Each structure stands twice: as C-alpha cells, then as structure tokens.
C-alpha cells in the first residue's frame, strides 16, 4: 500500500509540474485583498487575546500587482489603529500606500511583501492630521516588520492543487493583476 501511495504521489507531482510549465497557478489581486483583510482581523484578535493595548482594523485594502510591468505590488490600505492609554482609547485613522516585492517562503508556504517603500501616507487623529513624512521611518519600520510576519497569502492545505504546489520548489512572479507560482528554487 505504501508503494502505491508513493507512486500515486510521484505521478501527481509529475502532472502538476508538467502542467505548471504551461499554466502557472495564480492568485488574483482580489484574493490577496481578502486574505490581507482576514490577516488583519486575526492579528487584532491575537492582540485582544494577549490583552495588548493595541487594536487594529482594516477598512480597505487594495492591492495592485505588476503596475507598469514591474515586479512589485502596491498596497493601498486604510484602517484604524487605536491604543488604550490609561482611561482613554486613542484612535488614529491611517491611510498608507506602500510598494514592495512579493516573496514566497517555501518553508512557510506563504507570500510576504518585502523591500517596502512608502509612496503616500495620511494620519487623522485628535492630535495630528496630515502626512506622516516626519515619522515615516518609524512607521515604515513598523509596517515592514508586520508584513514580514503576516503573509498576504498562504497556500491552502485543504485545496489539493495548492497542497501539491507546496510540495515542490516554487517561486512567485508578478503578472498584471495576479501572482503566479512557478517552478523555481523555492529557497527562503
């Protein structure tokens, strides 16, 4: 029985890798936007469970892949970050547009955005309204650290195609409107 399973798996992987050279598996911008929104919700639930004074919510997430044929993703995100300070909650509305390179970590089977560059920023709070250029290094450090630990997409083990894709060395490349998983070295 074990030999039969091994042969079946080998045949399936051969078919998947053969098909992948003709038609790479791809993920659309809207799928990534939904996944990012869910990731922010999970982050906020984790923060609440850890009794953290930090809360975060995402009101919109727009991801543009491959603008002008470049191998980058532009994330246009808006939401609210609030900090429970003493007896008051201090909410801050944030809108950011950042650009970065998608990176596939084969050990995590997840896509992250790295090498971030701040394109636009806006903060609205009771204490400050406007561009965060004066504190952009600090803000970008926080956003970069967050995006390095929170993927914009993770392969789904319940989907047979994605589970098999995660078993072979892969990379991602940016195409207009989608990320394509292609055969590659898959090294982190």
C-alpha positions in Angstrom: 0.0 0.0 0.0 2.9 2.4 0.8 4.5 1.8 -2.6 1.2 2.5 -4.3 0.8 5.8 -2.4 4.4 6.8 -3.3 3.8 6.1 -7.0 0.5 8.0 -6.9 2.2 11.0 -5.3 5.0 10.9 -7.8 2.7 10.7 -10.7 0.6 13.6 -9.3 3.7 15.7 -8.8 4.9 15.0 -12.3 1.5 16.0 -13.7 1.4 19.2 -11.6 4.9 20.2 -12.5 4.3 19.4 -16.2 1.1 21.5 -16.1 2.8 24.3 -14.2 5.2 24.9 -17.1 2.2 25.6 -19.4 -0.2 27.3 -17.0 1.2 28.5 -13.7 -1.0 28.5 -10.6 -2.1 32.1 -10.0 -3.7 34.2 -7.3 -5.7 37.3 -8.2 -5.5 40.7 -6.6 -9.0 40.3 -5.1 -8.0 37.0 -3.4 -4.9 38.7 -1.9 -7.0 41.6 -0.7 -9.4 39.3 1.1 -6.6 37.3 2.6 -4.9 40.5 3.9 -8.2 41.7 5.4 -8.6 38.4 7.2 -4.9 38.5 8.4 -5.5 41.9 10.0 -8.6 40.6 11.7 -6.6 37.6 13.0 -3.8 40.0 14.2 -6.4 42.1 16.1 -7.9 39.0 17.7 -4.5 37.9 18.8 -3.7 41.3 20.2 -7.0 41.3 22.1 -6.4 37.8 23.4 -2.9 38.9 24.7 -4.5 41.9 26.4 -2.5 44.2 24.3 -3.4 47.9 24.3 -3.0 48.0 20.5 -6.1 47.4 18.3 -6.1 47.4 14.5 -8.8 47.3 11.9 -8.7 47.5 8.2 -11.4 49.4 6.4 -10.0 48.9 2.9 -7.2 47.0 1.2 -6.4 47.5 -2.5 -3.5 45.5 -4.0 -2.2 46.3 -7.5 0.2 43.7 -8.9 2.6 44.5 -11.7 1.9 48.1 -12.4 3.8 49.3 -15.5 5.1 45.8 -15.9 7.3 46.0 -12.8 7.8 43.0 -10.4 6.2 44.8 -7.5 2.9 45.0 -5.5 1.4 48.3 -4.4 -0.7 48.0 -1.2 -3.2 50.9 -0.7 -4.5 50.2 2.8 -6.7 52.2 5.2 -7.8 51.5 8.6 -7.7 52.4 12.2 -5.1 51.8 14.9 -6.0 52.6 18.5 -4.1 52.4 21.7 -5.7 52.1 25.1 -3.8 54.6 27.1 -4.7 54.9 30.8 -8.5 55.6 30.8 -9.0 56.6 27.2 -8.7 55.0 23.8 -6.7 57.0 21.3 -7.9 56.1 17.8 -5.8 57.0 14.7 -7.1 56.7 11.2 -4.3 55.7 8.9 -4.1 55.5 5.1 -0.9 54.2 3.5 0.3 53.4 0.0 3.4 51.2 0.0 5.3 49.4 -2.7 7.2 46.1 -2.2 8.4 42.9 -3.8 6.4 39.7 -3.3 8.5 37.0 -1.8 7.5 33.3 -1.5 8.8 31.5 1.6 8.6 27.8 0.8 9.1 26.7 4.4 6.1 28.7 5.5 4.3 28.2 2.1 3.4 31.8 2.3 3.8 35.0 0.3 5.2 38.1 2.0 5.8 41.7 0.8 9.4 42.8 1.3 11.7 45.7 0.4 9.0 48.3 1.2 8.9 51.8 0.1 6.4 54.4 1.4 4.6 56.1 -1.5 1.8 58.0 0.3 0.6 58.4 3.9 -2.1 60.1 5.8 -3.0 60.2 9.5 -6.1 61.6 11.1 -6.3 61.8 14.9 -7.2 64.1 17.7 -3.6 65.3 17.9 -2.3 65.2 14.3 -3.7 65.3 10.8 -1.7 65.0 7.7 1.3 63.3 6.1 3.4 61.2 8.3 6.6 62.1 6.5 8.3 63.3 9.7 7.9 59.9 11.3 7.8 57.8 8.1 11.0 55.9 9.0 9.4 54.7 12.3 6.1 54.0 10.6 7.7 52.1 7.7 9.8 50.1 10.2 6.6 49.0 11.9 4.8 48.2 8.6 7.8 46.3 7.3 8.1 44.3 10.5 4.4 43.5 10.4 4.4 42.5 6.7 7.4 40.3 7.3 5.5 38.3 9.8 2.0 38.4 8.3 1.7 36.9 4.9 -0.5 38.4 2.2 -1.3 34.8 1.1 -0.7 31.3 2.4 -1.2 28.1 0.4 -4.4 26.3 1.4 -3.8 22.7 2.6 -7.5 21.9 2.0 -7.0 22.7 -1.7 -5.4 19.7 -3.4 -3.7 21.8 -6.1 -2.2 24.2 -3.5 -1.2 21.4 -1.2 0.7 19.7 -4.1 2.2 23.1 -5.2 3.6 23.5 -1.7 5.4 20.1 -2.0 7.6 21.2 -5.0 10.1 24.1 -5.1 8.3 27.2 -6.3 8.8 30.9 -6.6 6.3 33.7 -7.3 6.4 36.2 -10.1 4.2 39.2 -10.6 2.0 39.4 -13.6 -0.5 42.2 -14.2 -3.4 41.6 -11.8 -2.1 38.3 -10.3 0.7 36.5 -8.6 1.9 33.4 -10.4 3.5 30.4 -8.7 6.2 29.0 -10.9 8.8 26.2 -10.6 11.9 27.7 -9.0 14.4 27.1 -6.3 11.8 27.8 -3.5 14.6 28.8 -1.1 13.8 31.3 1.6 
